[in-house]
Amino acid sequence: MIDTAAIKINRVAQSSIHELDVENIPFAKIYSDHMFIADYRDGEWRDLRIEPYQPLALSPATSAIHYGISIFEGMKGYKNADGEVLLFRPEQNARRLNVSAERMCIPEVPESLFMDALTELVRLDSQWVPNHPGTSLYIRPCVFATDEYIGIKPSENFKFIIITCPVGAYYSKPVNVKIETHFSRAFEGGTGYAKAAGNYAASLYPAKLAQQEGYDQLIWTDGKTHQYIEESGTMNVMFIINDTLVTAPASGTILKGITRDSVLTIARDWGMVVEERPVAVKEIVEAARRGEIQEAFGVGTAATIAQIASIGFEDERFQLNDVKTREFSNKVLVELDNIKTGKVEDRFGWTYKV
């Protein structure tokens, strides 16, 4: 049993909060005063501590550098009208971190350790949680191997770190996406369902090529046939066709997004028809040609709802409905923001008060 009450706190001599302009916060450029660190040695998590945010000293032989033995999570904190800090479904992040850990031969981070470390860190840096509209505190837990060994084997030593940063909007405008039919983000039996660092590194080159064609991101398709829609960029993706909310089922290649689950839960609560099923590229392209896609959007922690302005496929490009006319995605974004900031009743029990 880990004694999380033994978290040692070494405060900064002087906060850098004065550097923060809450009306102009770039995404992930300014970091809060402190970070949490724990080390895994001899089969247990130990040396739990909160220290000033600072660079890490690592051996050039650190196995995470050479073999990508690294996982992470992403979540956000908000302030309600009383100035209290609310986190959105952090227990789900703790559980998903351990799903990723199992796949990557990383030791489990006990949920009590995850939650206590998160609570203590955010409480200490609560002044960094902005309350300006459209802002939040982005929270990044990660675990990576620290063996000083370049032989390939499961590691024995790890670090669990949590860092935080105030952020503004992830996307400043609706995005143009291209359906990718050559490169793959994930494949059956791989790590697509895990938040493994290598998944994201492998996505950068195809995305770069799409950006050279004038797109902002990709819609990923299945790695075997490229005939079915999976994710969009780093987010789950949803469509509204014939007043029905359609999205691919979470699977071995698709991340079980917490925002995804939240949107589907609210949609069902509102009485909307929801279909979690394989979504064929052909279906989406034909619906786009006929102008039958009422809404298309990505869902994820960073942006919550990322509106899709147009979809490209091979030599075609389909402009979708004006974002301002989209009823569901705009409404659900407001609903989620209101739940996260305590403006409406949290009828699902999603918020966690620090």
C-alpha positions in Angstrom: 0.0 0.0 0.0 1.4 3.4 -1.1 1.3 6.1 1.6 0.3 9.0 -0.6 0.2 11.2 2.5 3.9 11.1 2.3 4.1 13.3 -0.8 6.9 15.7 -0.2 6.4 19.3 -1.4 9.2 21.6 -2.4 7.7 24.9 -3.4 9.1 27.4 -5.9 10.8 30.4 -4.3 8.7 32.7 -6.4 5.8 31.9 -8.7 5.9 32.9 -12.4 2.1 33.4 -12.5 2.7 37.0 -13.4 3.9 35.9 -16.9 0.4 34.6 -17.7 -1.9 36.8 -19.8 -5.3 35.1 -19.3 -6.7 36.8 -22.4 -3.9 35.5 -24.7 -2.9 32.0 -23.6 -1.1 30.0 -26.3 -1.6 26.2 -26.2 1.1 24.4 -24.1 3.7 27.2 -24.2 3.6 28.3 -20.5 3.8 25.7 -17.7 2.7 26.0 -14.1 5.1 26.3 -11.2 5.3 22.7 -10.1 5.3 19.1 -11.2 4.7 15.8 -9.5 7.3 13.0 -9.8 7.3 9.4 -8.5 10.0 6.7 -9.2 9.3 3.0 -9.7 12.2 0.9 -8.3 12.5 -2.6 -6.9 8.9 -3.3 -7.7 7.1 -0.3 -6.1 6.4 3.4 -6.6 8.4 5.5 -4.1 9.9 8.9 -3.5 6.6 10.7 -4.1 7.3 14.4 -4.5 6.1 17.8 -5.9 9.0 19.9 -7.2 9.4 23.1 -9.1 8.8 22.6 -12.8 12.3 21.9 -14.3 14.2 19.8 -16.8 14.9 16.2 -16.1 18.3 14.6 -15.9 18.3 11.4 -17.8 21.0 8.9 -19.0 21.6 8.9 -22.8 20.9 5.1 -22.5 17.4 5.7 -21.0 15.2 3.0 -22.6 12.2 5.3 -23.2 14.4 7.3 -25.6 15.5 4.3 -27.6 12.3 2.1 -27.6 9.4 4.4 -26.9 8.3 2.8 -23.7 6.1 5.8 -22.7 2.4 6.4 -22.2 0.4 9.5 -21.2 -3.0 10.9 -20.5 -4.6 14.3 -21.0 -7.3 16.0 -19.0 -8.4 19.5 -18.0 -9.2 21.5 -14.9 -11.7 24.5 -14.7 -12.9 27.0 -12.2 -16.5 27.4 -11.2 -18.2 30.6 -10.2 -17.0 30.3 -6.6 -13.4 29.9 -7.7 -13.3 26.2 -6.9 -11.3 23.9 -9.2 -13.2 21.1 -11.0 -11.6 18.3 -12.9 -13.5 16.4 -15.6 -13.8 12.6 -15.1 -10.2 12.2 -13.9 -10.9 8.6 -12.6 -11.5 7.6 -16.2 -8.0 8.9 -17.1 -6.5 6.9 -14.2 -8.1 3.7 -15.5 -7.2 4.3 -19.1 -3.6 5.0 -18.1 -3.4 1.5 -16.7 -4.9 0.0 -19.8 -2.1 1.6 -21.8 0.4 0.5 -19.1 -0.5 -3.1 -19.4 0.0 -3.0 -23.2 3.4 -1.3 -22.9 4.8 -3.5 -20.1 4.6 -0.6 -17.7 3.7 -1.2 -14.0 0.2 -0.1 -12.9 -0.1 3.3 -11.3 -2.6 2.7 -8.4 -5.7 4.9 -8.8 -5.3 6.2 -5.3 -1.7 7.4 -6.2 -2.9 8.9 -9.5 -5.8 10.8 -7.8 -3.9 12.0 -4.7 -0.9 13.2 -6.8 -3.2 15.0 -9.2 -5.2 16.6 -6.4 -2.2 17.8 -4.5 -0.5 19.2 -7.5 -3.5 21.0 -8.9 -4.4 22.3 -5.4 -0.9 23.7 -5.0 -1.0 25.4 -8.4 -4.7 26.4 -8.3 -3.9 30.0 -9.2 -2.8 28.7 -12.6 -6.3 27.5 -13.4 -7.7 30.3 -15.6 -11.3 31.3 -15.5 -11.4 33.4 -18.7 -13.9 32.0 -21.3 -12.4 29.3 -23.5 -9.5 28.6 -21.2 -8.6 25.8 -18.8 -5.7 24.0 -17.1 -4.4 21.2 -19.3 -3.0 18.3 -17.2 -0.5 15.8 -18.6 0.3 12.7 -16.6 2.9 10.4 -18.2 4.9 7.3 -17.4 8.1 6.2 -19.1 10.9 3.7 -18.7 14.2 4.9 -17.1 16.4 1.8 -17.3 19.9 2.9 -18.3 20.1 0.0 -20.8 20.0 -0.2 -24.6 19.2 -3.9 -24.7 15.6 -4.5 -25.7 13.5 -5.9 -22.8 10.7 -4.9 -20.5 12.1 -2.2 -18.2 12.4 -2.4 -14.4 12.5 1.4 -13.6 10.1 4.1 -14.5 9.0 7.7 -13.7 5.4 8.8 -13.2 5.2 12.6 -13.8 2.3 15.1 -13.9 2.8 18.5 -15.4 0.2 21.2 -16.0 -0.2 24.3 -18.2 -2.9 26.9 -18.7 -4.3 26.8 -22.2 -6.6 28.6 -24.6 -8.4 27.1 -27.6 -6.6 24.2 -29.4 -8.1 25.0 -32.8 -8.9 28.6 -33.6 -11.2 27.7 -36.5 -13.0 24.7 -38.1 -10.6 22.2 -39.6 -10.2 20.8 -43.1 -9.5 17.1 -43.1 -8.4 14.5 -45.6 -9.4 10.8 -45.6 -6.1 8.9 -45.4 -6.0 5.7 -47.5 -2.3 4.9 -47.6 -0.7 5.5 -44.2 -2.1 3.9 -41.1 -2.4 5.2 -37.5 -3.0 1.8 -36.0 -3.7 -1.9 -36.9 -5.3 -4.9 -35.2 -3.1 -6.3 -32.5 -1.1 -3.1 -32.2 -1.3 -0.2 -29.7 -4.0 1.9 -31.3 -6.2 1.7 -28.2 -3.4 2.8 -25.9 -2.1 6.3 -25.4 1.4 5.2 -26.3 3.8 8.0 -27.4 4.8 6.1 -30.5 1.3 6.2 -31.9 1.5 10.0 -32.1 5.0 10.2 -33.5 4.1 7.9 -36.4 1.1 10.1 -37.3 3.2 13.2 -37.9 4.6 12.5 -41.3 1.3 11.6 -43.0 -0.3 14.7 -41.3 2.6 16.9 -42.6 1.9 15.6 -46.2 -1.8 16.5 -45.8 -0.9 20.0 -44.6 1.2 20.5 -47.7 -2.0 19.8 -49.6 -3.9 22.5 -47.7 -5.5 20.3 -45.0 -5.3 20.7 -41.3 -5.5 17.0 -40.3 -6.4 13.5 -41.4 -9.2 11.2 -41.0 -7.5 7.8 -40.3 -8.9 4.6 -41.8 -8.4 1.0 -40.8 -4.9 -0.3 -41.4 -5.9 -3.4 -43.2 -8.3 -2.3 -46.0 -8.6 1.6 -45.6 -12.3 1.1 -46.2 -13.5 2.2 -42.7 -13.3 5.4 -40.8 -11.4 5.3 -37.4 -10.2 8.6 -35.9 -9.5 12.1 -37.0 -6.1 13.5 -36.1 -5.7 12.8 -32.4 -9.4 12.7 -31.8 -12.4 10.4 -32.2 -14.7 11.5 -35.0 -18.5 11.7 -35.3 -21.0 12.4 -38.1 -24.6 13.3 -38.1 -26.4 11.8 -41.1 -30.2 11.7 -41.3 -30.5 13.1 -37.8 -28.5 10.1 -36.5 -25.2 10.5 -34.6 -22.8 7.9 -36.1 -19.3 7.0 -34.9 -17.0 4.0 -35.1 -17.0 1.7 -32.1 -14.0 1.9 -29.7 -11.8 -1.1 -30.5 -8.3 -2.4 -30.5 -7.4 0.3 -33.0 -9.5 3.2 -31.6 -8.9 5.0 -28.4 -11.8 4.9 -25.9 -12.0 8.7 -25.7 -13.5 10.1 -22.5 -14.9 13.1 -24.4 -16.3 10.6 -26.9 -18.1 8.7 -24.2 -19.4 12.0 -22.7 -20.8 13.2 -26.0 -22.5 9.8 -26.7 -24.0 9.8 -23.1 -25.4 13.3 -23.5 -26.8 12.5 -27.0 -28.7 9.5 -25.7 -29.9 11.5 -22.7 -31.3 14.0 -25.1 -33.1 11.2 -27.0 -31.0 11.4 -30.1 -30.5 8.3 -32.2 -26.9 7.1 -31.8 -25.1 4.4 -33.8 -21.8 3.0 -32.7 -20.9 0.9 -35.7 -18.3 0.5 -38.5 -18.4 3.6 -40.7 -17.4 2.9 -44.3 -15.4 5.5 -46.2 -17.7 4.9 -49.1 -20.7 5.8 -46.9 -19.2 9.1 -45.8 -18.0 10.1 -49.3 -21.4 9.3 -50.9 -23.2 11.2 -48.1 -20.9 14.2 -48.6 -21.5 14.1 -52.4 -25.2 14.2 -51.8 -24.9 16.9 -49.2 -26.4 14.6 -46.5 -23.7 15.1 -43.8 -25.4 17.5 -41.4 -22.5 17.7 -39.0 -19.0 16.3 -38.7 -16.6 16.9 -35.8 -13.8 15.6 -33.8 -14.1 15.0 -30.1 -11.3 15.0 -27.6 -9.8 16.6 -24.5 -7.7 19.3 -26.2 -10.5 20.9 -28.2 -13.6 19.1 -26.8 -15.4 19.7 -30.1 -13.4 20.3 -33.3 -15.7 21.3 -36.1 -14.8 19.8 -39.5 -15.3 22.4 -42.3 -14.5 20.2 -45.3 -13.5 16.6 -46.1 -11.1 15.6 -48.8 -11.0 12.2 -50.5 -8.6 11.5 -53.4 -9.2 14.3 -55.9 -12.5 15.5 -54.4 -13.1 18.0 -51.6 -16.5 18.4 -49.9 -17.5 21.6 -48.2 -19.8 20.9 -45.3 -22.6 22.9 -43.7 -21.8 26.3 -42.1 -20.7 25.6 -38.5 -23.1 28.2 -37.2 -26.1 26.1 -38.4 -25.0 22.9 -36.7 -27.4 22.3 -33.9 -26.1 19.3 -32.0 -22.3 19.8 -31.9 -22.7 23.4 -30.9 -25.3 22.6 -28.2 -23.2 19.7 -26.8 -20.1 21.8 -26.6 -22.0 24.4 -24.5 -23.5 21.6 -22.3 -20.1 20.0 -21.7 -18.5 23.4 -20.9 -21.3 24.2 -18.5 -20.9 20.9 -16.7 -17.1 21.3 -16.5 -17.5 24.8 -15.0 -20.4 24.0 -12.6 -22.9 26.2 -14.4 -25.4 23.4 -14.7 -26.2 20.4 -12.6 -23.7 17.6 -13.0 -26.4 14.9 -13.4 -23.8 12.3 -14.5 -21.4 12.7 -11.6 -18.5 13.7 -13.9 -16.8 16.5 -12.1 -14.3 16.1 -9.3 -13.7 19.0 -6.9 -10.1 19.6 -5.9 
